Every structure is written in C-alpha cells, then in structure tokens.
Amino acid sequence: MSSLSDIPLLIFCFGLLVGCDSGQTSVRPNPPADPSKSETFTPSVRLKPIKPGQFERVTSRRQQVAITRGFWIGVNEVTQLEYESVMGSNPSFFKGPNLPVEKVSYLQALAYCHAITASDRKAGRIPADMAYRLPTEAEWEYACLAGADTAFSFGDSPEAAEDHAWTTETAEDKTQPVGQKKPNAWGLHDMHGNVWEWCTDWFAPHPAVGQLVDPAGPPNGERKMFKGGSWYHEAKFSRSTSRFVMEPLMSINYVGFRLVLAKL
C-alpha cells in the first residue's frame, strides 16, 4: 500500500479499497441536539455526544469536510450480546458476548438499528424524534479522528497502532473484546481495528470540490462502504481514510458496525 496521499485500488473477492475522487451528493437531515438533558434519554447502549465541527480528509488531495449537525455515537462496536438480545440470533464466526458482532451484512445491521430504535422508544429510553442508524462515512471519519489532523487518531505512523488497535500484528487471528485498547481523544474505542464498521454511504469516488458539507454519498449504488480496519488486516489499512466496500447482502467475519443516535 502506498502513502496516504496516493491510495491505490486493492481488490478483494468481496470488495475494493479505494481512494479516488469524483461526484457525490451532500445531504444529511440530522439537526444538533442535547437529548441527555431529557428525562427520556437513557439509551440502552453507551454513547458519546459528537458536536458539529470539521476535519481535513487527506487522500489524493486535502479536503475540508464540515459536519454541521451533532449526533451521538457508540463508545464501542456493537457486541454479540447487544445484537443477540435484540435480534435473537448471532451470526458471528468468533463467539463471545463481549466480542464485536461480525459476519453481519449491511442489511442485518440496518435491521438492528430499526429494532433497537423501536425497543428503546417503547421503553421510554429515547425520544420519539430520535432513531439509531449507521454513521455516514464523513461522520465516521470525524468521530474517528477526534480532532486529530493525522492519518490515525493517534498519529501518522501505523507502527504506533499497538496501543490503539487490534490488527493482524496484534490480534492473534481473531476478534478481541471491545474496549480493551486505548480510546481516541473523544473516548471512542476500536475506531481503528478489531472489525471494519458499516457506514450508510453507497460507494462513490470522493468528490473533487474543495469543501464538503455533511456529505452522505450518492442516492443509490451497488456496494456499501465500511471503515476502520480489522483484526485480519495490517494496521496501515485502519487509517481514517481507508475504505472497503461490499454488497449489502454480503457478510464476512471481519465486518461489524457501530451505532449512531440522531434526531430525525
């Protein structure tokens, strides 16, 4: 793999690692909010509030990306215990209640978001005008970097990943319990490594415009994106800009997901 400023195509049997640039839409209906002040805000998963802001995406060019609407994001990747308690099944290859759920397709992750939204609303845990969903790629990158202007939340060198990420160099050929490595500056664990995480975006090359505001990907496509690297891949693939893709119905044992909770 070449440097961050020149990401080549890497083709797997299930998808692609890409870093190209072209057209893309920019919509994100997600207004800022502070629901933690509400008595009805006691979500059943651990979340961190993410305030609006911006970050610099460095691929073949430097590009400013603005996030204008706040959201909440999971402290950890969704675990097998969390998934099975809602869905009644566990698709994972590596079994363990505190391991991240994996071998889960985009559509299965989406179904979990819908189910936990219904469950938490019924229990009075979240307001009726909020819902769980997957992050956009831009929201994911913003939360991953946590204010850093480097390739990883912990710096530019993949050699420094050992304290922050479960990758092929450290993971012993399997997933590991969530939350064991150091979190990023915003308190989020495993944004690098352990399992790749599904995002809402259909794949498209990054747009060529100089600045993006709340980008959410094209309205349709063939493959959905996931971010963050995994136990199966080298640390260099877990930088914030790395992107793999896979068809929504497909699954594999190094892809899971993380929740976002946001206003409708």
Secondary structure, 3 states (H helix, E strand, C coil): CCCCCCCCCEECCCCEECCCECCCCCCCCCCCCCHHHCCCCCCCCCEEEECCEEEEEECCCEEEEEECCCEEEECCCCEHHHHHHHHCCCCCCCCCCCCECCCCCHHHHHHHHHHHHHHHHHCCCCCCCEEEECCCHHHHHHHHHCCCCCCECCECCHHHHHHCCECCCCCCCCCCCCCCCCCCCCCCCCCCECCEEEEEEECCCECCCCEEECCCCCCCCCCEEEECCCCCCCHHHHCCCCCEEECCCCCCCCEECCCEEEEC
